[in-house]
Amino acid sequence: MAEGKQKQNKFIQNHGKKPLIAAVSVICALVAVIVVFLAAKNPLYFSLARKKAEKSEFSQAMQIVEKSGSEDARLLEKYLTLRFDINRSYPELVSEFDVEKIGEWLAVAEEICANSDALGEIISADAELLRLRLTEINGCYAGYQAIRSDVLDMMDVFAEFNRLYTVAADGKNTAFTVEQERRKIASWEQKNSALMNYAATVPGYENIYLLNYLIKEVQGECSDLNEAMDKVVSMGYAETDLIRLSGTAQKKFPSIQNSNNETVNVLEKANYEQYMFKSICGQLTESLGEFYSA
């Protein structure tokens, strides 16, 4: 009888293990399916999101890429976030330039471009073009800062005729030598040449009226001053002779009205230069226009 109970217990144990083994096998199979699904899901979502991004359907691309957990997806998400930020900030940036914002965008663009192979040819090319444009804007901004004080010094050329005709406390006009004036003129011409070289680096610089007007007017004023010095020499004076002009003539320049109905004049150099610089920054921002969609 004891032997019969042992056989019965052994039967129960053996049959009890079979459902347990079957359950474990099902769980393992489910885990395997889930792993396979997750492994396939990430590339699938990434591929769909990339195709949307290539068509500039950024909102849809972002919704899809957020479902993927891959490293490539995070890089695409970073690119999409950058494009969203440009769209959001561009209108305000046109009127109020923010060089720090440009620097932030450039840093992100450089990071994306350094790892952009997975993004495909279309997005990689767009990211590289954006990086180059931001680099250009950053460089143009820094380039103007490097010559800004020279531009302001150069604008003294417009007051020079009036200075020579200014009557001093002794009742006489300002004394000068032709040699001194020639050195001033040469310096102003050199600074204007540097400004022309700078202007050529700005994308669409031909659209910046105040910049082009200033360059042209400085050229004309330097030419007029040189002709005036030539006349003095033709009268028999040496270039080192101390000379005083006679009379109280004053030279005037026309005021210019901008799109906001504000007037500027080259004789008011600080005000003129401020508006010109703002125009330069506005043009730099507008060069990002191809990356903006309202």
C-alpha positions, 0 to 999 in steps of 0.5 A: 500500500505504501508503494502505491502512494509513492507511485501516486505522488510521483505521478502528481509531481511529474504531471504538475511540472508539465503545466509549469514548464509549458507556462515558462515556455510561453513566457519565454516565447512572448519575451522573444516576440517582444524583443523582436518587436522592439528591435524592429519598432525603433528602426521602423519609427526612425525610418518613417520620421526621417521620410517626413523630415525629408519632406519638411513635415517636421511636426509629424516627424517629431510625433513619430520619432518620439516613439523610437528609442534609438540613438539615431532617433535622438539625433533626428529629434535634435535636428527637428528641435533646431528647425522648430526653434528657428521657425519660432524665433526667426520673425523676432530675430529679423528685427532684434538680432540675438548673436547668442541665439545664433551661437546656440544654434550653430553649436547644435548644428555642428553636433548634428553634422558631426554625426549626421550619416544616419540621417540620410543624404537629404537631411545631412545636406540640409543640416550642413547648409544650415551649419554653413549659414550660421557660421557665415552669420556668426563670422559676419557679425564678428567681422563688423565688430572688428571694424566698427570703431574704424567705421565711426572714425571714418565718418569724420570725413563728412565733418572735415570741410566744415571743420576747416571752415570753422572760426576759432576763438581768435576769429580765424579759421582752423589751421592745417597743412596739405600734408596733414589732410592727405594723411587723414584722407588716406586713412579714411580711404583705407578704412572705407576699403576695409568696409567694402571688403567686409560688405562683400562677405555679407550675403545680400549686402547689396540690399543694405542701403545704408551700408552701400550709401555710406561707402559711396559717400565716403568715396565721394567726400575723399575725392572732393577733399583731395581735389581741394588739396590739389587746388591749394597746392596749385596756388603755390603753397607747399604741402607742409605750409600752415594754411587757413581757409577764408570764409564760413561755408558749411557743407550739408548732407541730405537726411535719409528716411528709413522704412520706419519713417526715422531719419538718419544723416551721415553728419550724425555718425553715431545715430547713422551707424547704429541704424546701419548696423541694425540693417546689417544684422537684419540682412544676416538674419534674412539669409536664414529665410530658406530655413524658415516656414511660417 
